């Protein structure tokens, strides 16, 4: 995707968060939100974001994507 500064990347069913983390690493002006129903995967994604140095620009939520309001 042509992600640019100011974009917010959403990943529904984010798993380990690699898509959101990769987008945030690509540019300091990109933020991201990952949503996953599995609390272990959300914890894994948060740890990966911390290790990648982008935890301040990405958020991971434990939620059912069919119930989550991500407008």
Sine and cosine of phi, psi and omega as CSV:
sin_phi,cos_phi,sin_psi,cos_psi,sin_omega,cos_omega
0.00,0.00,0.49,-0.87,0.03,-1.00
-1.00,0.05,0.97,0.25,-0.02,-1.00
-0.98,0.18,0.76,-0.65,-0.03,-1.00
-0.81,-0.58,0.28,-0.96,0.07,-1.00
-0.78,0.63,0.69,-0.72,0.00,-1.00
1.00,-0.07,-0.23,0.97,0.02,-1.00
-0.97,0.24,0.50,-0.87,0.14,-0.99
-0.89,-0.45,0.85,-0.52,-0.01,-1.00
-0.99,-0.13,0.81,-0.59,0.07,-1.00
-0.95,-0.31,0.66,-0.75,0.08,-1.00
-0.77,-0.64,0.93,-0.36,-0.01,-1.00
-1.00,-0.01,0.87,-0.49,-0.15,-0.99
0.98,0.19,0.77,0.64,-0.22,-0.98
-0.95,0.32,-0.29,0.96,-0.01,-1.00
0.85,0.53,-0.84,-0.54,-0.04,-1.00
-0.99,0.13,0.05,1.00,0.12,-0.99
0.99,0.12,0.16,0.99,-0.13,-0.99
-0.87,0.49,-0.56,0.83,-0.01,-1.00
-0.93,0.38,-0.75,0.66,0.00,-1.00
-0.91,0.42,-0.69,0.72,0.01,-1.00
-0.89,0.45,-0.69,0.72,0.02,-1.00
-0.87,0.49,-0.65,0.76,0.02,-1.00
-0.91,0.42,-0.68,0.73,-0.01,-1.00
-0.93,0.37,-0.56,0.83,0.03,-1.00
-0.94,0.35,-0.47,0.88,-0.05,-1.00
-0.92,0.40,-0.58,0.82,-0.03,-1.00
-0.47,-0.88,0.69,-0.73,-0.02,-1.00
-0.92,0.40,-0.28,0.96,-0.01,-1.00
-1.00,-0.05,0.08,1.00,-0.01,-1.00
-0.98,-0.21,0.69,-0.72,0.10,-1.00
-0.87,-0.50,0.20,-0.98,-0.04,-1.00
-0.46,-0.89,0.37,-0.93,0.04,-1.00
-0.72,-0.69,0.80,-0.60,0.08,-1.00
-0.91,-0.42,0.66,-0.75,0.00,-1.00
-0.81,-0.59,0.79,-0.61,0.03,-1.00
-0.55,-0.84,0.52,-0.85,-0.04,-1.00
-0.99,0.12,-0.34,0.94,-0.07,-1.00
-1.00,0.01,0.91,-0.41,-0.04,-1.00
-0.88,0.47,-0.52,0.86,0.03,-1.00
-0.92,0.39,-0.63,0.77,0.02,-1.00
-0.93,0.37,-0.62,0.79,0.04,-1.00
-0.89,0.45,-0.68,0.73,0.05,-1.00
-0.89,0.46,-0.66,0.76,0.03,-1.00
-0.89,0.46,-0.68,0.73,0.00,-1.00
-0.90,0.43,-0.68,0.73,0.02,-1.00
-0.89,0.46,-0.67,0.74,0.03,-1.00
-0.90,0.43,-0.65,0.76,0.02,-1.00
-0.91,0.42,-0.62,0.78,0.03,-1.00
-0.91,0.42,-0.65,0.76,0.05,-1.00
-0.88,0.48,-0.73,0.68,-0.01,-1.00
-0.90,0.43,-0.53,0.85,-0.01,-1.00
-0.99,0.11,-0.13,0.99,0.03,-1.00
0.98,0.20,0.37,0.93,-0.03,-1.00
-0.86,-0.51,0.22,0.98,-0.06,-1.00
-0.86,0.51,-0.40,0.92,0.02,-1.00
-0.98,0.20,-0.18,0.98,-0.05,-1.00
-0.87,-0.48,-0.06,1.00,0.02,-1.00
-0.80,-0.59,0.48,-0.88,0.00,-1.00
-0.76,-0.65,0.66,-0.75,0.08,-1.00
-0.84,-0.54,0.76,-0.65,-0.03,-1.00
-0.87,-0.49,0.67,-0.74,0.14,-0.99
-1.00,0.01,0.93,-0.36,-0.04,-1.00
-0.28,-0.96,0.35,-0.94,0.14,-0.99
-0.99,0.11,0.87,-0.49,-0.09,-1.00
-0.88,0.48,-0.37,0.93,0.02,-1.00
-0.98,0.20,-0.29,0.96,0.03,-1.00
-0.96,-0.27,-0.24,0.97,-0.09,-1.00
-0.99,0.14,0.67,-0.74,0.08,-1.00
-1.00,-0.06,0.96,-0.28,-0.02,-1.00
-0.87,-0.49,0.52,0.85,0.06,-1.00
-0.91,0.41,0.00,0.00,0.00,0.00
